[in-house]
Amino acid sequence: MGDNRNNSCDSRCSGHGPVPVDNIIGMARCIVLPPNRWGALG
């Protein structure tokens, strides 16, 4: 939460959603969530 809690928005706000695949420019190196899937990729 930020300093302006009453006028802030995060991924739970309407109008937001998952990041489009075209906007991803890196590679995942590990999985951290959910904890039962923790581990390195590749």
PyMOL Python script that loads the backbone (N, CA, C, O; Angstrom):
from pymol import cmd

cmd.read_pdbstr("""\
ATOM      1  N   MET A   1       0.833  -1.171   0.000  1.00  0.00           N
ATOM      2  CA  MET A   1       0.000   0.000   0.000  1.00  0.00           C
ATOM      3  C   MET A   1       0.880   1.238   0.000  1.00  0.00           C
ATOM      4  O   MET A   1       1.947   1.263   0.614  1.00  0.00           O
ATOM      5  N   GLY A   2       0.422   2.239  -0.685  1.00  0.00           N
ATOM      6  CA  GLY A   2       1.174   3.480  -0.752  1.00  0.00           C
ATOM      7  C   GLY A   2       0.702   4.482   0.286  1.00  0.00           C
ATOM      8  O   GLY A   2      -0.135   4.169   1.133  1.00  0.00           O
ATOM      9  N   ASP A   3       1.239   5.674   0.213  1.00  0.00           N
ATOM     10  CA  ASP A   3       0.860   6.736   1.136  1.00  0.00           C
ATOM     11  C   ASP A   3      -0.544   7.260   0.861  1.00  0.00           C
ATOM     12  O   ASP A   3      -1.189   7.800   1.760  1.00  0.00           O
ATOM     13  N   ASN A   4      -1.024   7.106  -0.373  1.00  0.00           N
ATOM     14  CA  ASN A   4      -2.331   7.618  -0.760  1.00  0.00           C
ATOM     15  C   ASN A   4      -3.312   6.449  -0.863  1.00  0.00           C
ATOM     16  O   ASN A   4      -3.860   6.182  -1.933  1.00  0.00           O
ATOM     17  N   ARG A   5      -3.522   5.770   0.235  1.00  0.00           N
ATOM     18  CA  ARG A   5      -4.302   4.534   0.261  1.00  0.00           C
ATOM     19  C   ARG A   5      -5.723   4.698  -0.271  1.00  0.00           C
ATOM     20  O   ARG A   5      -6.243   3.788  -0.915  1.00  0.00           O
ATOM     21  N   ASN A   6      -6.355   5.831  -0.018  1.00  0.00           N
ATOM     22  CA  ASN A   6      -7.738   6.041  -0.455  1.00  0.00           C
ATOM     23  C   ASN A   6      -7.856   6.341  -1.944  1.00  0.00           C
ATOM     24  O   ASN A   6      -8.958   6.287  -2.490  1.00  0.00           O
ATOM     25  N   ASN A   7      -6.760   6.653  -2.608  1.00  0.00           N
ATOM     26  CA  ASN A   7      -6.808   6.978  -4.028  1.00  0.00           C
ATOM     27  C   ASN A   7      -5.729   6.201  -4.779  1.00  0.00           C
ATOM     28  O   ASN A   7      -5.095   6.731  -5.691  1.00  0.00           O
ATOM     29  N   SER A   8      -5.525   4.952  -4.392  1.00  0.00           N
ATOM     30  CA  SER A   8      -4.519   4.107  -5.033  1.00  0.00           C
ATOM     31  C   SER A   8      -5.208   2.981  -5.781  1.00  0.00           C
ATOM     32  O   SER A   8      -6.364   2.662  -5.504  1.00  0.00           O
ATOM     33  N   CYS A   9      -4.513   2.386  -6.713  1.00  0.00           N
ATOM     34  CA  CYS A   9      -5.072   1.275  -7.470  1.00  0.00           C
ATOM     35  C   CYS A   9      -3.964   0.256  -7.721  1.00  0.00           C
ATOM     36  O   CYS A   9      -2.821   0.616  -8.002  1.00  0.00           O
ATOM     37  N   ASP A  10      -4.319  -1.007  -7.615  1.00  0.00           N
ATOM     38  CA  ASP A  10      -3.371  -2.066  -7.925  1.00  0.00           C
ATOM     39  C   ASP A  10      -4.071  -3.096  -8.799  1.00  0.00           C
ATOM     40  O   ASP A  10      -5.109  -2.797  -9.388  1.00  0.00           O
ATOM     41  N   SER A  11      -3.532  -4.286  -8.894  1.00  0.00           N
ATOM     42  CA  SER A  11      -4.078  -5.292  -9.807  1.00  0.00           C
ATOM     43  C   SER A  11      -5.494  -5.731  -9.452  1.00  0.00           C
ATOM     44  O   SER A  11      -6.163  -6.364 -10.268  1.00  0.00           O
ATOM     45  N   ARG A  12      -5.962  -5.406  -8.246  1.00  0.00           N
ATOM     46  CA  ARG A  12      -7.327  -5.784  -7.866  1.00  0.00           C
ATOM     47  C   ARG A  12      -8.366  -4.797  -8.367  1.00  0.00           C
ATOM     48  O   ARG A  12      -9.559  -5.088  -8.297  1.00  0.00           O
ATOM     49  N   CYS A  13      -7.956  -3.638  -8.870  1.00  0.00           N
ATOM     50  CA  CYS A  13      -8.888  -2.632  -9.386  1.00  0.00           C
ATOM     51  C   CYS A  13      -9.460  -3.084 -10.728  1.00  0.00           C
ATOM     52  O   CYS A  13      -8.816  -3.817 -11.479  1.00  0.00           O
ATOM     53  N   SER A  14     -10.659  -2.639 -11.009  1.00  0.00           N
ATOM     54  CA  SER A  14     -11.249  -2.983 -12.301  1.00  0.00           C
ATOM     55  C   SER A  14     -10.476  -2.296 -13.420  1.00  0.00           C
ATOM     56  O   SER A  14      -9.895  -1.230 -13.215  1.00  0.00           O
ATOM     57  N   GLY A  15     -10.471  -2.890 -14.574  1.00  0.00           N
ATOM     58  CA  GLY A  15      -9.750  -2.326 -15.707  1.00  0.00           C
ATOM     59  C   GLY A  15      -8.334  -2.850 -15.838  1.00  0.00           C
ATOM     60  O   GLY A  15      -7.668  -2.606 -16.844  1.00  0.00           O
ATOM     61  N   HIS A  16      -7.871  -3.568 -14.826  1.00  0.00           N
ATOM     62  CA  HIS A  16      -6.534  -4.159 -14.866  1.00  0.00           C
ATOM     63  C   HIS A  16      -6.690  -5.668 -14.996  1.00  0.00           C
ATOM     64  O   HIS A  16      -7.757  -6.214 -14.713  1.00  0.00           O
ATOM     65  N   GLY A  17      -5.672  -6.313 -15.406  1.00  0.00           N
ATOM     66  CA  GLY A  17      -5.712  -7.764 -15.536  1.00  0.00           C
ATOM     67  C   GLY A  17      -4.312  -8.288 -15.759  1.00  0.00           C
ATOM     68  O   GLY A  17      -3.338  -7.615 -15.423  1.00  0.00           O
ATOM     69  N   PRO A  18      -4.196  -9.477 -16.319  1.00  0.00           N
ATOM     70  CA  PRO A  18      -2.877 -10.041 -16.563  1.00  0.00           C
ATOM     71  C   PRO A  18      -2.086  -9.208 -17.578  1.00  0.00           C
ATOM     72  O   PRO A  18      -2.666  -8.507 -18.407  1.00  0.00           O
ATOM     73  N   VAL A  19      -0.784  -9.296 -17.502  1.00  0.00           N
ATOM     74  CA  VAL A  19       0.094  -8.597 -18.447  1.00  0.00           C
ATOM     75  C   VAL A  19       0.004  -9.305 -19.793  1.00  0.00           C
ATOM     76  O   VAL A  19       0.156 -10.526 -19.849  1.00  0.00           O
ATOM     77  N   PRO A  20      -0.241  -8.572 -20.884  1.00  0.00           N
ATOM     78  CA  PRO A  20      -0.270  -9.212 -22.198  1.00  0.00           C
ATOM     79  C   PRO A  20       1.091  -9.839 -22.527  1.00  0.00           C
ATOM     80  O   PRO A  20       2.133  -9.269 -22.204  1.00  0.00           O
ATOM     81  N   VAL A  21       1.080 -10.995 -23.159  1.00  0.00           N
ATOM     82  CA  VAL A  21       2.313 -11.705 -23.507  1.00  0.00           C
ATOM     83  C   VAL A  21       3.245 -10.817 -24.325  1.00  0.00           C
ATOM     84  O   VAL A  21       4.462 -10.900 -24.158  1.00  0.00           O
ATOM     85  N   ASP A  22       2.717  -9.981 -25.191  1.00  0.00           N
ATOM     86  CA  ASP A  22       3.549  -9.097 -26.019  1.00  0.00           C
ATOM     87  C   ASP A  22       4.333  -8.078 -25.190  1.00  0.00           C
ATOM     88  O   ASP A  22       5.314  -7.517 -25.678  1.00  0.00           O
ATOM     89  N   ASN A  23       3.915  -7.830 -23.940  1.00  0.00           N
ATOM     90  CA  ASN A  23       4.606  -6.867 -23.077  1.00  0.00           C
ATOM     91  C   ASN A  23       5.705  -7.510 -22.236  1.00  0.00           C
ATOM     92  O   ASN A  23       6.409  -6.805 -21.513  1.00  0.00           O
ATOM     93  N   ILE A  24       5.864  -8.807 -22.312  1.00  0.00           N
ATOM     94  CA  ILE A  24       6.888  -9.511 -21.534  1.00  0.00           C
ATOM     95  C   ILE A  24       8.153  -9.590 -22.368  1.00  0.00           C
ATOM     96  O   ILE A  24       8.143 -10.117 -23.480  1.00  0.00           O
ATOM     97  N   ILE A  25       9.257  -9.057 -21.818  1.00  0.00           N
ATOM     98  CA  ILE A  25      10.496  -9.002 -22.590  1.00  0.00           C
ATOM     99  C   ILE A  25      11.636  -9.795 -21.940  1.00  0.00           C
ATOM    100  O   ILE A  25      12.770  -9.731 -22.415  1.00  0.00           O
ATOM    101  N   GLY A  26      11.360 -10.527 -20.881  1.00  0.00           N
ATOM    102  CA  GLY A  26      12.395 -11.298 -20.196  1.00  0.00           C
ATOM    103  C   GLY A  26      12.029 -12.766 -20.149  1.00  0.00           C
ATOM    104  O   GLY A  26      11.024 -13.193 -20.718  1.00  0.00           O
ATOM    105  N   MET A  27      12.860 -13.530 -19.464  1.00  0.00           N
ATOM    106  CA  MET A  27      12.603 -14.961 -19.294  1.00  0.00           C
ATOM    107  C   MET A  27      12.487 -15.275 -17.810  1.00  0.00           C
ATOM    108  O   MET A  27      13.234 -14.732 -16.996  1.00  0.00           O
ATOM    109  N   ALA A  28      11.556 -16.147 -17.460  1.00  0.00           N
ATOM    110  CA  ALA A  28      11.424 -16.593 -16.073  1.00  0.00           C
ATOM    111  C   ALA A  28      12.574 -17.526 -15.729  1.00  0.00           C
ATOM    112  O   ALA A  28      12.986 -18.350 -16.546  1.00  0.00           O
ATOM    113  N   ARG A  29      13.091 -17.386 -14.503  1.00  0.00           N
ATOM    114  CA  ARG A  29      14.177 -18.256 -14.052  1.00  0.00           C
ATOM    115  C   ARG A  29      13.725 -19.206 -12.956  1.00  0.00           C
ATOM    116  O   ARG A  29      14.346 -20.245 -12.735  1.00  0.00           O
ATOM    117  N   CYS A  30      12.636 -18.851 -12.264  1.00  0.00           N
ATOM    118  CA  CYS A  30      12.147 -19.728 -11.204  1.00  0.00           C
ATOM    119  C   CYS A  30      10.667 -19.449 -10.968  1.00  0.00           C
ATOM    120  O   CYS A  30      10.125 -18.434 -11.405  1.00  0.00           O
ATOM    121  N   ILE A  31      10.036 -20.378 -10.265  1.00  0.00           N
ATOM    122  CA  ILE A  31       8.634 -20.251  -9.870  1.00  0.00           C
ATOM    123  C   ILE A  31       8.616 -20.093  -8.357  1.00  0.00           C
ATOM    124  O   ILE A  31       9.227 -20.893  -7.648  1.00  0.00           O
ATOM    125  N   VAL A  32       7.926 -19.074  -7.848  1.00  0.00           N
ATOM    126  CA  VAL A  32       7.844 -18.877  -6.400  1.00  0.00           C
ATOM    127  C   VAL A  32       6.416 -18.985  -5.866  1.00  0.00           C
ATOM    128  O   VAL A  32       6.230 -19.225  -4.673  1.00  0.00           O
ATOM    129  N   LEU A  33       5.415 -18.816  -6.711  1.00  0.00           N
ATOM    130  CA  LEU A  33       4.027 -18.960  -6.279  1.00  0.00           C
ATOM    131  C   LEU A  33       3.293 -19.875  -7.232  1.00  0.00           C
ATOM    132  O   LEU A  33       3.445 -19.715  -8.443  1.00  0.00           O
ATOM    133  N   PRO A  34       2.533 -20.791  -6.776  1.00  0.00           N
ATOM    134  CA  PRO A  34       2.306 -21.180  -5.393  1.00  0.00           C
ATOM    135  C   PRO A  34       3.517 -21.924  -4.828  1.00  0.00           C
ATOM    136  O   PRO A  34       4.299 -22.505  -5.580  1.00  0.00           O
ATOM    137  N   PRO A  35       3.671 -21.906  -3.494  1.00  0.00           N
ATOM    138  CA  PRO A  35       4.852 -22.520  -2.871  1.00  0.00           C
ATOM    139  C   PRO A  35       5.088 -23.978  -3.242  1.00  0.00           C
ATOM    140  O   PRO A  35       6.236 -24.422  -3.258  1.00  0.00           O
ATOM    141  N   ASN A  36       4.041 -24.730  -3.540  1.00  0.00           N
ATOM    142  CA  ASN A  36       4.260 -26.141  -3.881  1.00  0.00           C
ATOM    143  C   ASN A  36       4.898 -26.312  -5.253  1.00  0.00           C
ATOM    144  O   ASN A  36       5.230 -27.434  -5.635  1.00  0.00           O
ATOM    145  N   ARG A  37       5.081 -25.217  -6.011  1.00  0.00           N
ATOM    146  CA  ARG A  37       5.745 -25.287  -7.322  1.00  0.00           C
ATOM    147  C   ARG A  37       7.097 -24.589  -7.321  1.00  0.00           C
ATOM    148  O   ARG A  37       7.663 -24.379  -8.394  1.00  0.00           O
ATOM    149  N   TRP A  38       7.647 -24.216  -6.148  1.00  0.00           N
ATOM    150  CA  TRP A  38       8.947 -23.553  -6.065  1.00  0.00           C
ATOM    151  C   TRP A  38       9.994 -24.368  -6.791  1.00  0.00           C
ATOM    152  O   TRP A  38      10.032 -25.592  -6.675  1.00  0.00           O
ATOM    153  N   GLY A  39      10.833 -23.693  -7.532  1.00  0.00           N
ATOM    154  CA  GLY A  39      11.940 -24.383  -8.179  1.00  0.00           C
ATOM    155  C   GLY A  39      12.454 -23.625  -9.380  1.00  0.00           C
ATOM    156  O   GLY A  39      11.838 -22.667  -9.846  1.00  0.00           O
ATOM    157  N   ALA A  40      13.595 -24.073  -9.873  1.00  0.00           N
ATOM    158  CA  ALA A  40      14.222 -23.455 -11.040  1.00  0.00           C
ATOM    159  C   ALA A  40      13.554 -23.945 -12.314  1.00  0.00           C
ATOM    160  O   ALA A  40      13.015 -25.051 -12.358  1.00  0.00           O
ATOM    161  N   LEU A  41      13.593 -23.118 -13.346  1.00  0.00           N
ATOM    162  CA  LEU A  41      13.071 -23.493 -14.658  1.00  0.00           C
ATOM    163  C   LEU A  41      14.238 -23.765 -15.595  1.00  0.00           C
ATOM    164  O   LEU A  41      15.306 -23.167 -15.468  1.00  0.00           O
ATOM    165  N   GLY A  42      14.022 -24.663 -16.525  1.00  0.00           N
ATOM    166  CA  GLY A  42      15.009 -24.914 -17.564  1.00  0.00           C
ATOM    167  C   GLY A  42      16.029 -25.852 -17.120  1.00  0.00           C
ATOM    168  O   GLY A  42      16.943 -26.175 -17.879  1.00  0.00           O
TER     169      GLY A  42
END
""", "prot")
cmd.dss("prot")
cmd.show_as("cartoon", "prot")
cmd.util.cbc("prot")
cmd.orient("prot")
